[in-house]
Amino acid sequence: MTFTALFGFLLCLLLGIDWLTSLYVAIALTFSSTIIIVKLLSDKQEISALHGKIALGFLIVQDLFVVLAMVLLSAVGVGTGDNGGTFQDIALVVGGGIGLLAGVIVFARYVATPLLNLMSRSPELLVIFAVGWAAGLAAAADAFGLGKELGGLLAGVSLASTQYRDA
């Protein structure tokens, strides 16, 4: 991932692209499509094989990197705005990202399973909760300047860690 990001960054700079845009492109180049690879491994029934487990491990690490990169890029973007971004603006983005991530970890670890066990009696309620949870985290992430996409990603990751992920 480091090699891909560094190579992409340097290539963008050589093409005359400004450093911030080059940084965004370099980070985007390191992303993988986890869902496509997991689907392919699942279809071939190789997800429980050693190479499937190793690939899934790499994909999870890349997805965690995506979350961290999005938080840092949001903070860099705030710091390079028209007025330069104040320390308070940057601290709000970084602090909000850390707080949101900590809240999602606590939710996934301690709250999600008991809450979803109660809701599992009604499949419709599970779907409504999942949509509401995703919308709520998207709004919270957007309020901290992280973008709705990051909130939706965190919601999906937190619900994917439960036994009701298929529902």
C-alpha positions, 0 to 999 in steps of 0.5 A: 500500500505504501509503495502504491501510494508513494508511486501514485503521488510522485507520478501525479506530481510529475504530471503537474498536479498540485500536491493535495490532489496528488495526495488524494489520487495516491490514497485512492489508488491503494483502495481495494474492492473488498466486496468484489473479492469476498464475493469471488472467494465465496462463489468459489468456496475458497473463503475458508482456504488459507489463501482466502483467509490471507486475502481477507486479512489484507482487505480488512487492513486496507479498509481500516487504512481507508478510514484512517486516510479519510479522516486525515485527508479531511483534516488536511482539506480543512487546513488548506481551505480559503482561510487556511483552516484554524487549529480548532477546525482541524482539531474538530475533524481529527477529534470527531473522527477519533470520537466517532470511531471509538463510539462505533467500536463500543457499539459493535463490541457491547451494544450491537449484539444484544440490541439486534437480538431484541430486534431479530423477531422482526426482519423489517425492524432490522432493516429499518434499524440498519438504514437509520443507523447508517443515516445517523452515522452519516449525519454525525460524520458530516457534522464533524466534517468527515463526509457522509460516506465515512459515516456510512462505511463505519455503520456498515462495518459495525453491523457487519460484525454481528450475526445478523449481517446477512439480514 
